[in-house]
Amino acid sequence: MSMFQIKPARTLHEIYEQDFIPQKETGIHGWREWFVAQWRSHIEFYAEHHWWMMPIAARGKRPVQNRSNYSTVNKMWPALTVKQAEEWASKDFNIAVIGGRQIFWLDIDEPQKVPASFLEVAATQFLTMRTARGLAIPVERSGRGLGTKQLDGIGVDTVRKGNTYQLVPLSVTCTRDSGTSNHRVDFGKSPCVDGGKHDLRVREFLDLSKPVMMQKTLGRLLK
């Protein structure tokens, strides 16, 4: 797609070598402390945007057992505070946000199937998340919804909206995890669905300073 390319999601080891080690002499010395600090900056970002946060299983995609109602009706549970979200993340649990009436997410598992013209604008000018298998783009709601045919035409796999949730950085998931109950990590105690090792990848924003795409902007890009 011209000069624009999406790099694969990084592993924790790659982040350790590429981001943590270079700052070690002048910044935070402990990897654990540093990674939690990175989580904190993201959690504060979600809180500033009033995104409802919820805890997800460690290295997984399903809600923690005692908050399973989050997958359907989130009104039964209050959103996590910044402090609560930090506590969950510090214990290696993943974090997700619920869009509600505020945002929805375009989940793209195969970016190569998306028109380069759309992807280049979306990923370079607006907030875009690199997932274990592809990309996800948050869109701020404004007025009428978009037709599914419009989104199907650009290769969007799933539109996560309403009470559905979206895992966000710096959550860690396996590339072979489709969100079903038969995929478990348990910190290495459970093998992957193919019997081998898990391919764990960290969700990251390409550039956290970019604005969230507006729904009307998405509509223009789809024309």
HUDAFEN-V423193 format. One record per backbone hydrogen bond with DSSP energy under -0.5 kcal/mol. CO is the residue of the C=O (numbers start at 1). NH is the residue of the N-H. If there is no record, write none. Layout:
co:nh
CO:NH
CO:NH
This chain:
co:nh
1:4
5:7
10:202
11:15
12:16
13:17
14:18
15:19
15:20
16:21
19:23
20:23
20:24
21:24
23:26
23:27
30:34
31:35
32:36
33:37
34:38
35:39
36:40
37:41
38:42
39:43
40:44
41:45
42:46
43:47
44:48
45:49
46:51
47:50
52:98
53:80
54:96
55:64
56:94
57:60
62:57
64:67
65:68
67:70
68:71
69:72
69:73
72:74
73:76
74:77
81:85
82:86
83:87
84:88
85:89
86:90
87:91
88:91
88:93
89:92
92:59
94:56
95:168
96:54
97:99
97:166
98:52
99:102
99:103
100:162
102:141
104:139
105:107
105:160
106:108
106:137
107:109
107:157
107:158
108:135
110:113
111:114
115:118
115:119
116:120
117:121
118:122
119:123
120:124
121:125
122:126
125:211
127:138
128:206
129:131
129:136
130:204
134:131
135:108
136:129
137:106
138:213
139:104
140:215
147:151
148:152
149:153
151:154
151:156
152:155
158:107
158:160
159:161
160:105
161:164
162:100
164:99
166:97
168:171
171:203
173:201
174:177
176:178
180:183
182:184
185:188
185:190
186:189
192:195
196:192
198:200
199:175
201:173
204:130
207:210
211:127
213:140
214:218
215:219
216:220
217:221
218:222
219:223
220:223
